[in-house]
């Protein structure tokens, strides 16, 4: 018979009597018996417990649309910085044309993704309750506006000016910040999961 079967270690009781210390008493982070987990900095709020997510208002059979669309403009618009740098190093007009095409593709897909995201921003209170929601929404709008300005500046030119590259770098940095804010909304604040809805929110 193992020690844990005799209860000499006090590691886990398996629901049987005679154990000197239950698991949750020894490790309170795993639960306190009242449906609440305890984290390193204290009790975990209701929002962060399992099953307390807010599904996306724009979804297909429960699957959120916005997280599916957002990788396209994110990839296109951040890649502009790479093609701009490639032009600055090689002076090959190919890279300038590539930057223009990426900007057009990023703006087109960004408008679609932004429109879908606006449905969640307007329809999910939890998004507007956290600063990450405002940062994600308005930061992406700013990135699209800067990209449109960058495209207008180029005006079909086969050259990339230093200011164009600076705009591309600004957009890439801004999109990195808004992507982090979006991840916080999903993984920390549980916006747009696939599962049951939090009964405490609309």
N, C-alpha and C positions, 0 to 999 in steps of 0.2 A: 504493500500500500504506500502510495506517495504521501509526502508530507502535506501537500495541500488537501488531500482527501481526509487526513486526520485533523486538519485545522491548526497545525502548529505554526505555520508561517504567517497566517493572518492576511494573506494577499487577496483572496477572493472567497466569498462564502457560497456562491452558486445557489443562494436561497435556502441553504440548509442550516439548521440550528447548530450551536456549539462552536461557531467560528468566532475568534476573538475580535476581528476587525473586518468590516465589510469593505468592498472595493471603493464605493463612493465616499466612505468615511476616510479612507487612507488617501484617496485621490479625489478631492472635492471638485476639481476642474471637470470631471466627467459627468457631473450631475449632482443635484441636491435632493432628488426625489420629488420635486414639485414642478417638473417640466421646464426647469431653467438651468442652462449651462453656466458655468463660471469660468471666465477667462483670466488671463494674467493680470488684467487691470480691474477686475471686479465682475459683477454679474453682467451677462450678455443680454442686451435688450431684446424685446419681443421681435423686432424687425430682423434680427440676425439669427433667430432660431430657425430650425428646419421647418419647411412648409409654410413660411410666412412671406412668400414672394408675391409680386404683382405682375401678372402676365401682360404682355404687350397688347395695346389696343389695336395695333396694326399687325395682324398675324394671319397665317394660312394654316388651318387645322391646329391652332395652338402654337405653331412655330413662328417666332418673331421674324418680321421681314427686315427691319432696319439693320440688325447685326449681320444679316446675309449680304446686304448691299454695300455697307460702308467700306469693306476692304478694297472695292474697285476705285473710288476716288482717292482713298488713302494711298493706294499703290501708285496710281497715275501721277498724282500731284507731288508726292515725295520723290518720284523718279525724275522729275524735271530738274532737280538740283544736280543729279548725276549726269544728265545729258548736257546741262549747262557747263559743268566743270569739264566734261569731255571736249566740248567745243573750245573752251578757253585754253585747253592744253594742246589741241590738235589743229584748231582753226578749220576743221572740216565742216562744211555747210550741212552735211548729213545730220550732225548732232543738233544744230539749230532748228532744222525742220522737225526732228524728233521731239524737241522740247515743245514746239508749237502743237504738234499732234497730241502729245501727252496732256497739255493744258486743256485742249478742247475735249478730250475724252474725260479728263478729271472733272471739268465743269459740268458736262452733260450728266455723268453718273452722280456727281455730287448734288446736283439739284434734285434728282430723283430720290436719293438716299435722304437728303435733308427734308423733303416733303413728307416722306414716311416717318422720319424721326419727329417731325413737328406734331404728328398725330399723338405720339406718346408724350411729348412735352406738354401738350394741351390737355390730354386726357388722363394722365397719371399724376396724382398729387405728389407722390413720393419723389418723382423726378424734380419737381419745382421746390420741394422742401429742402433739398440738399444743394450746397453750392456747386457740387460737381455737375449737377444737372444744368445749371445756368452756364457754367464754364464750357461744358460739352456743346451745348446748343449755340451760344453766341460766338464761341471760339471757332466753330466750324463755319458759321456765316461769315466771320471775318476772313477766314482762310479762302473761302470761295470768292469773296470780294477782292482780295489781294491777287488771287490767280486771274480773275477777269481783267484787272488792271494790268497785270503782267502781259497777258495775251494782247491787250490793246496796244501796249507799248511796242511790242515786237512787230505787229502789223504785217505779218508775213515775211519779215526780214530773214535773210539767211545769215545773220550775225547775232551774237549774244553779247550784249553790253554788260559791263560790271554791275550796273544797277539791276539788270534783269536777274543776274545770279544772286544778288543780295535779296531780292524779292523771293526767289525760289528757296533760299535758305530760311527766310523768315516763315514762309508757308510750311516748310518741312518741320521746323521747330514747333510751330503753333499746332500742327496736326498731331505731333507727338504728345503734346500736353493734352489736347482734347481726347485723343485715344485713351490716355491714362484715365482721364475723368470718366469716359464711357465704361472702361473696365471696372472702375470703382462702383459705378451705378449697378452693374450686373453682378459682380462677385461679392461686393460688400453690402450694398443696399438691396440686392435681390430684385432688381427691376428687369422685367422681360424673361423670367425663367419659364420653363415648361413644367407646369404643375398646378396645384390648387392655389386659389387666390386667398390672400389675407382677408379674413372676414371683417377686420377692423377698418379697412379702407375701401373706397368706392372702386 
